[in-house]
Amino acid sequence: MERGWQENLAGGQVFGRWATLVGADVAEHAKPIAIKDGELTVQADSTAWATQLRLLQRQLLAGIAAGVGRDVVTRLKVQGPSTPSWRYGPRHVSGRGPRDTYG
């Protein structure tokens, strides 16, 4: 019975073999976050590296395809570094945040 296990196993290989698939330099500055429907989400540790990953997208996809199979990852979504959230608790009032009380 096919339950999508092959896709999950291949996706897991992307996470487990990340440094081998993309190279040590890229792996040092970017990490895979999620894989869904062939789209791999990668988070860079700086905006400069996010730009670099976007430029290297074709080579990265080729390296991943060579390592784990052609149809596992077909698209790459690059995110910059995560920014701190000013939201605390379950409720939120729209506006400028903590800056709106200073003047």
C-alpha positions in Angstrom: 0.0 0.0 0.0 1.4 3.4 -1.0 1.0 6.0 1.8 3.4 8.7 0.6 6.3 7.1 2.6 8.7 7.3 -0.2 8.2 11.1 -0.4 8.6 11.4 3.4 11.8 9.3 3.3 13.2 11.3 0.4 12.3 14.6 2.2 14.0 13.4 5.3 17.1 12.7 3.4 17.2 16.4 2.3 17.3 17.4 6.0 19.7 14.6 7.1 22.2 15.2 4.2 21.8 19.0 3.9 25.5 19.8 4.1 26.4 17.1 1.6 23.7 18.1 -0.9 24.3 21.9 -0.9 27.9 22.2 0.3 29.5 23.3 3.6 29.4 27.0 2.9 25.7 27.1 2.2 24.9 24.7 5.0 26.7 27.0 7.4 24.5 29.9 6.6 21.2 28.3 5.7 19.0 25.5 7.0 16.1 23.6 5.6 12.8 24.4 7.5 10.1 22.5 5.7 9.3 20.5 2.6 5.8 20.4 1.2 4.5 19.4 -2.3 8.0 19.6 -3.7 8.7 23.1 -2.3 11.7 23.3 0.1 11.6 26.2 2.5 15.1 27.4 3.5 16.0 30.0 6.1 19.2 32.0 5.7 21.0 33.5 8.7 21.2 37.0 7.0 19.6 38.9 4.2 22.8 38.8 2.2 22.8 35.0 2.3 19.1 34.9 1.4 20.0 36.9 -1.7 22.9 34.6 -2.4 20.7 31.5 -2.1 18.2 33.0 -4.5 21.0 33.5 -7.0 22.3 29.9 -6.5 18.8 28.4 -6.7 19.3 26.5 -9.9 22.6 25.0 -8.7 21.1 24.1 -5.3 18.1 22.4 -6.9 20.4 20.4 -9.2 22.6 19.3 -6.2 19.5 18.2 -4.3 18.1 16.4 -7.3 21.4 14.5 -7.8 21.5 13.5 -4.2 17.9 12.5 -3.4 16.0 12.3 -6.7 14.6 14.6 -9.3 11.0 14.9 -8.1 11.6 15.4 -4.4 12.4 19.1 -4.5 11.2 21.1 -7.5 11.0 24.6 -6.0 13.0 26.5 -3.5 11.5 29.2 -1.2 14.2 31.3 0.6 13.4 33.2 3.8 15.6 35.7 5.5 16.5 35.6 9.2 13.6 35.5 11.6 12.9 38.9 13.2 11.7 39.3 16.7 8.0 39.5 17.2 6.4 42.3 19.2 3.2 40.3 19.7 2.7 38.9 23.1 -0.4 37.0 24.1 -3.4 35.9 22.1 -4.8 39.3 21.2 -3.4 41.9 18.9 -4.2 45.5 18.1 -3.1 46.7 14.7 -0.8 49.7 14.6 2.8 50.6 14.8 3.6 48.6 17.9 5.8 49.8 20.7 6.9 53.0 18.8 3.4 54.6 18.7 3.7 55.7 22.4 6.9 57.6 22.0 5.8 60.8 20.3 
